[in-house]
Amino acid sequence: MYTTVDETGRLNNYAVEPATYLSSYPSPEQQKGYLLQGGLATMLVATLVTMAYLVS
């Protein structure tokens, strides 16, 4: 951890910054996986909303 001291004696701590990198565009296989996950999440939410409506 990097620490500095100002003229009044107060400490100032700086967090360690992580290394940055550029992201890459998802491959067609990853895109299909994301589409599947989105479809399953949509079905789950629709099912939960429907069940809550039917129970109430």
TITI-748013 format. One record per atom (N, C-alpha, C, O, CB): x, y, z; atom name. Coordinates in nm, 4 decimals, padded with zeros to 6 digits, m for minus. Last residue first. Glycine has a CB too. Layout:
TITI-748013
{{X Y Z} "CA"}
...
This chain:
TITI-748013
{{m05.1984 m01.4756 m00.5512} "N"}
{{m05.2637 m01.3620 m00.4860} "CA"}
{{m05.4097 m01.3496 m00.5205} "C"}
{{m05.4770 m01.2583 m00.4726} "O"}
{{m05.1941 m01.2355 m00.5223} "CB"}
{{m05.1281 m01.6874 m00.7146} "N"}
{{m05.1385 m01.7101 m00.5697} "CA"}
{{m05.2149 m01.5962 m00.5026} "C"}
{{m05.2885 m01.6193 m00.4067} "O"}
{{m04.9980 m01.7243 m00.5067} "CB"}
{{m05.1100 m01.5731 m00.9684} "N"}
{{m05.2078 m01.6798 m00.9432} "CA"}
{{m05.2300 m01.7034 m00.7938} "C"}
{{m05.3412 m01.7362 m00.7525} "O"}
{{m05.1619 m01.8095 m01.0093} "CB"}
{{m04.9005 m01.3885 m00.9355} "N"}
{{m05.0332 m01.3404 m00.9736} "CA"}
{{m05.1400 m01.4459 m00.9393} "C"}
{{m05.2468 m01.4124 m00.8879} "O"}
{{m05.0369 m01.3063 m01.1253} "CB"}
{{m04.6906 m01.5603 m00.8783} "N"}
{{m04.7313 m01.4619 m00.7786} "CA"}
{{m04.8695 m01.4080 m00.8083} "C"}
{{m04.9478 m01.3842 m00.7164} "O"}
{{m04.6314 m01.3477 m00.7724} "CB"}
{{m04.6808 m01.7019 m01.1206} "N"}
{{m04.7145 m01.7726 m00.9966} "CA"}
{{m04.7589 m01.6738 m00.8877} "C"}
{{m04.8536 m01.7009 m00.8139} "O"}
{{m04.5934 m01.8555 m00.9473} "CB"}
{{m04.6023 m01.4928 m01.2932} "N"}
{{m04.7288 m01.5633 m01.3138} "CA"}
{{m04.7728 m01.6350 m01.1872} "C"}
{{m04.8901 m01.6292 m01.1503} "O"}
{{m04.7164 m01.6632 m01.4287} "CB"}
{{m04.3520 m01.4287 m01.1883} "N"}
{{m04.4561 m01.3266 m01.1894} "CA"}
{{m04.5922 m01.3934 m01.2058} "C"}
{{m04.6880 m01.3546 m01.1389} "O"}
{{m04.4315 m01.2235 m01.3025} "CB"}
{{m04.2172 m01.6740 m01.2314} "N"}
{{m04.2347 m01.6213 m01.0965} "CA"}
{{m04.3439 m01.5166 m01.0895} "C"}
{{m04.4214 m01.5152 m00.9939} "O"}
{{m04.1054 m01.5628 m01.0465} "CB"}
{{m04.2264 m01.6907 m01.5127} "N"}
{{m04.2893 m01.7938 m01.4313} "CA"}
{{m04.3144 m01.7420 m01.2889} "C"}
{{m04.4217 m01.7644 m01.2328} "O"}
{{m04.2014 m01.9206 m01.4281} "CB"}
{{m04.0767 m01.4651 m01.5838} "N"}
{{m04.2173 m01.4745 m01.6260} "CA"}
{{m04.2919 m01.5784 m01.5430} "C"}
{{m04.4076 m01.5572 m01.5067} "O"}
{{m04.2267 m01.5100 m01.7758} "CB"}
{{m03.8287 m01.5382 m01.4746} "N"}
{{m03.8984 m01.4207 m01.4231} "CA"}
{{m04.0461 m01.4256 m01.4605} "C"}
{{m04.1318 m01.3939 m01.3780} "O"}
{{m03.8341 m01.2918 m01.4769} "CB"}
{{m03.7730 m01.7674 m01.6333} "N"}
{{m03.7793 m01.7759 m01.4873} "CA"}
{{m03.8585 m01.6594 m01.4293} "C"}
{{m03.9455 m01.6793 m01.3445} "O"}
{{m03.6380 m01.7784 m01.4275} "CB"}
{{m03.7671 m01.6620 m01.8932} "N"}
{{m03.8677 m01.7629 m01.8582} "CA"}
{{m03.8838 m01.7747 m01.7070} "C"}
{{m03.9954 m01.7903 m01.6575} "O"}
{{m03.8297 m01.8993 m01.9175} "CB"}
{{m03.5457 m01.4924 m01.8666} "N"}
{{m03.6770 m01.4367 m01.8997} "CA"}
{{m03.7878 m01.5342 m01.8630} "C"}
{{m03.8905 m01.4944 m01.8082} "O"}
{{m03.6848 m01.4017 m02.0491} "CB"}
{{m03.3445 m01.6799 m01.8183} "N"}
{{m03.3755 m01.5803 m01.7155} "CA"}
{{m03.5127 m01.5186 m01.7401} "C"}
{{m03.5880 m01.4950 m01.6456} "O"}
{{m03.2677 m01.4704 m01.7124} "CB"}
{{m03.3459 m01.8175 m02.0632} "N"}
{{m03.3798 m01.8879 m01.9386} "CA"}
{{m03.4159 m01.7902 m01.8273} "C"}
{{m03.5084 m01.8157 m01.7502} "O"}
{{m03.2629 m01.9764 m01.8939} "CB"}
{{m03.2671 m01.6094 m02.2356} "N"}
{{m03.3964 m01.6757 m02.2526} "CA"}
{{m03.4398 m01.7480 m02.1267} "C"}
{{m03.5563 m01.7412 m02.0874} "O"}
{{m03.3906 m01.7735 m02.3681} "CB"}
{{m03.0114 m01.5515 m02.1351} "N"}
{{m03.1155 m01.4484 m02.1345} "CA"}
{{m03.2534 m01.5087 m02.1491} "C"}
{{m03.3475 m01.4649 m02.0829} "O"}
{{m03.0915 m01.3478 m02.2456} "CB"}
{{m02.8816 m01.7951 m02.1865} "N"}
{{m02.8963 m01.7478 m02.0490} "CA"}
{{m03.0051 m01.6416 m02.0384} "C"}
{{m03.0827 m01.6417 m01.9428} "O"}
{{m02.7636 m01.6920 m01.9976} "CB"}
{{m02.8943 m01.7937 m02.4693} "N"}
{{m02.9590 m01.9000 m02.3923} "CA"}
{{m02.9822 m01.8561 m02.2478} "C"}
{{m03.0902 m01.8776 m02.1929} "O"}
{{m02.8740 m02.0281 m02.3959} "CB"}
{{m02.7361 m01.5693 m02.5240} "N"}
{{m02.8754 m01.5725 m02.5685} "CA"}
{{m02.9541 m01.6779 m02.4905} "C"}
{{m03.0679 m01.6535 m02.4504} "O"}
{{m02.8832 m01.6010 m02.7202} "CB"}
{{m02.4911 m01.6539 m02.4222} "N"}
{{m02.5577 m01.5380 m02.3623} "CA"}
{{m02.7053 m01.5342 m02.4001} "C"}
{{m02.7899 m01.4998 m02.3175} "O"}
{{m02.4890 m01.4080 m02.4061} "CB"}
{{m02.4419 m01.8664 m02.6009} "N"}
{{m02.4560 m01.8921 m02.4579} "CA"}
{{m02.5267 m01.7787 m02.3866} "C"}
{{m02.6119 m01.8021 m02.3009} "O"}
{{m02.3206 m01.9149 m02.3953} "CB"}
{{m02.4152 m01.7252 m02.8374} "N"}
{{m02.5245 m01.8220 m02.8244} "CA"}
{{m02.5496 m01.8553 m02.6782} "C"}
{{m02.6642 m01.8707 m02.6361} "O"}
{{m02.4932 m01.9501 m02.9030} "CB"}
{{m02.1840 m01.5817 m02.7745} "N"}
{{m02.3077 m01.5096 m02.8018} "CA"}
{{m02.4283 m01.6022 m02.7889} "C"}
{{m02.5319 m01.5624 m02.7356} "O"}
{{m02.3036 m01.4470 m02.9418} "CB"}
{{m01.9977 m01.7869 m02.7567} "N"}
{{m02.0316 m01.7116 m02.6364} "CA"}
{{m02.1624 m01.6355 m02.6551} "C"}
{{m02.2426 m01.6258 m02.5623} "O"}
{{m01.9186 m01.6145 m02.6002} "CB"}
{{m01.9944 m01.8634 m03.0259} "N"}
{{m02.0353 m01.9604 m02.9241} "CA"}
{{m02.0749 m01.8895 m02.7947} "C"}
{{m02.1731 m01.9267 m02.7304} "O"}
{{m01.9219 m02.0613 m02.8969} "CB"}
{{m01.8961 m01.6300 m03.1520} "N"}
{{m02.0331 m01.6758 m03.1792} "CA"}
{{m02.0838 m01.7783 m03.0765} "C"}
{{m02.2025 m01.7797 m03.0438} "O"}
{{m02.0399 m01.7364 m03.3185} "CB"}
{{m01.7167 m01.4398 m02.8952} "N"}
{{m01.7217 m01.5301 m03.0098} "CA"}
{{m01.8662 m01.5728 m03.0353} "C"}
{{m01.9512 m01.5536 m02.9484} "O"}
{{m01.6313 m01.6541 m02.9864} "CB"}
{{m01.7275 m01.0947 m02.8009} "N"}
{{m01.7542 m01.2367 m02.7745} "CA"}
{{m01.7632 m01.3181 m02.9037} "C"}
{{m01.8112 m01.2703 m03.0065} "O"}
{{m01.8838 m01.2517 m02.6949} "CB"}
{{m01.4444 m00.8793 m02.8395} "N"}
{{m01.5827 m00.9082 m02.8759} "CA"}
{{m01.6094 m01.0570 m02.8552} "C"}
{{m01.5237 m01.1390 m02.8881} "O"}
{{m01.6118 m00.8665 m03.0232} "CB"}
{{m01.2405 m00.8147 m02.5503} "N"}
{{m01.2564 m00.8572 m02.6888} "CA"}
{{m01.4031 m00.8908 m02.7136} "C"}
{{m01.4766 m00.9261 m02.6213} "O"}
{{m01.1650 m00.9793 m02.7208} "CB"}
{{m01.1115 m00.5406 m02.3570} "N"}
{{m01.1961 m00.6581 m02.3748} "CA"}
{{m01.2048 m00.6923 m02.5233} "C"}
{{m01.1794 m00.6083 m02.6096} "O"}
{{m01.3377 m00.6341 m02.3155} "CB"}
{{m00.7921 m00.4476 m02.2415} "N"}
{{m00.9017 m00.4264 m02.3342} "CA"}
{{m00.9824 m00.5550 m02.3474} "C"}
{{m00.9266 m00.6647 m02.3487} "O"}
{{m00.8492 m00.3800 m02.4718} "CB"}
{{m00.6984 m00.3909 m01.8997} "N"}
{{m00.6829 m00.4604 m02.0267} "CA"}
{{m00.8058 m00.4323 m02.1124} "C"}
{{m00.9115 m00.3969 m02.0602} "O"}
{{m00.6632 m00.6138 m02.0053} "CB"}
{{m00.5077 m00.2858 m01.6115} "N"}
{{m00.6225 m00.2758 m01.7014} "CA"}
{{m00.5929 m00.3490 m01.8316} "C"}
{{m00.4770 m00.3669 m01.8691} "O"}
{{m00.6578 m00.1278 m01.7293} "CB"}
{{m00.4254 m00.3903 m01.2824} "N"}
{{m00.3844 m00.3738 m01.4216} "CA"}
{{m00.5087 m00.3712 m01.5106} "C"}
{{m00.6038 m00.4460 m01.4873} "O"}
{{m00.2874 m00.4879 m01.4652} "CB"}
{{m00.5549 m00.2043 m01.0002} "N"}
{{m00.5334 m00.3270 m01.0772} "CA"}
{{m00.4897 m00.2944 m01.2197} "C"}
{{m00.5141 m00.1849 m01.2703} "O"}
{{m00.6614 m00.4125 m01.0793} "CB"}
{{m00.3897 00.0009 m00.7657} "N"}
{{m00.4762 m00.0050 m00.8823} "CA"}
{{m00.4488 m00.1329 m00.9610} "C"}
{{m00.3331 m00.1667 m00.9861} "O"}
{{m00.4559 00.1189 m00.9713} "CB"}
{{m00.4039 00.0035 m00.4204} "N"}
{{m00.3283 m00.0465 m00.5345} "CA"}
{{m00.4243 m00.0601 m00.6521} "C"}
{{m00.5283 m00.1249 m00.6404} "O"}
{{m00.2586 m00.1831 m00.5017} "CB"}
{{m00.5044 00.3100 m00.2603} "N"}
{{m00.5252 00.1693 m00.2930} "CA"}
{{m00.4390 00.1312 m00.4130} "C"}
{{m00.4055 00.2155 m00.4962} "O"}
{{m00.6749 00.1409 m00.3220} "CB"}
{{m00.3283 00.5191 m00.0404} "N"}
{{m00.3796 00.4977 m00.1745} "CA"}
{{m00.3931 00.3485 m00.2001} "C"}
{{m00.3045 00.2703 m00.1658} "O"}
{{m00.2880 00.5632 m00.2798} "CB"}
{{m00.3582 00.7158 00.2497} "N"}
{{m00.3340 00.5844 00.1913} "CA"}
{{m00.3991 00.5748 00.0537} "C"}
{{m00.5128 00.6183 00.0351} "O"}
{{m00.3872 00.4733 00.2839} "CB"}
{{m00.2105 00.9601 00.4210} "N"}
{{m00.3033 00.9447 00.3108} "CA"}
{{m00.2685 00.8146 00.2404} "C"}
{{m00.1626 00.8032 00.1786} "O"}
{{m00.2977 01.0668 00.2128} "CB"}
{{m00.1723 01.0987 00.7475} "N"}
{{m00.1428 00.9943 00.6500} "CA"}
{{m00.2504 00.9904 00.5429} "C"}
{{m00.3678 01.0147 00.5709} "O"}
{{m00.1308 00.8575 00.7188} "CB"}
{{m00.0622 01.4166 00.8648} "N"}
{{m00.1718 01.3231 00.8366} "CA"}
{{m00.1297 01.2236 00.7287} "C"}
{{m00.0615 01.2586 00.6324} "O"}
{{m00.2991 01.3997 00.7925} "CB"}
{{00.1275 01.6091 00.9089} "N"}
{{00.1520 01.4780 00.9668} "CA"}
{{00.0414 01.3777 00.9428} "C"}
{{00.0477 01.2657 00.9934} "O"}
{{00.1735 01.4917 01.1113} "CB"}
{{00.1113 01.8441 00.7759} "N"}
{{00.0560 01.8426 00.9119} "CA"}
{{00.0724 01.7064 00.9790} "C"}
{{00.0347 01.6904 01.0951} "O"}
{{m00.0916 01.8806 00.9090} "CB"}
{{00.2142 01.7926 00.5236} "N"}
{{00.2927 01.8790 00.6140} "CA"}
{{00.2383 01.8824 00.7559} "C"}
{{00.3107 01.9198 00.8482} "O"}
{{00.2971 02.0197 00.5597} "CB"}
{{00.1380 01.4368 00.4701} "N"}
{{00.1387 01.5788 00.4335} "CA"}
{{00.2119 01.6595 00.5403} "C"}
{{00.2652 01.6032 00.6359} "O"}
{{m00.0061 01.6317 00.4152} "CB"}
{{00.2579 01.1337 00.3582} "N"}
{{00.2379 01.2142 00.4786} "CA"}
{{00.2428 01.3604 00.4355} "C"}
{{00.3392 01.4037 00.3722} "O"}
{{00.3467 01.1824 00.5897} "CB"}
{{00.1340 00.8414 00.1872} "N"}
{{00.2042 00.9695 00.1899} "CA"}
{{00.1713 01.0411 00.3205} "C"}
{{00.0703 01.0128 00.3848} "O"}
{{00.1656 01.0575 00.0670} "CB"}
{{00.1587 00.5039 00.0881} "N"}
{{00.1167 00.5998 00.1899} "CA"}
{{00.1998 00.7267 00.1776} "C"}
{{00.3214 00.7205 00.1597} "O"}
{{00.1301 00.5394 00.3320} "CB"}
{{00.0514 00.2222 m00.0803} "N"}
{{00.1276 00.3447 m00.0935} "CA"}
{{00.0736 00.4478 00.0044} "C"}
{{m00.0462 00.4763 00.0035} "O"}
{{00.1224 00.3979 m00.2383} "CB"}
{{00.0852 m00.1167 00.0000} "N"}
{{00.0000 00.0000 00.0000} "CA"}
{{00.0903 00.1236 00.0000} "C"}
{{00.1912 00.1290 00.0703} "O"}
{{m00.0972 m00.0006 00.1228} "CB"}
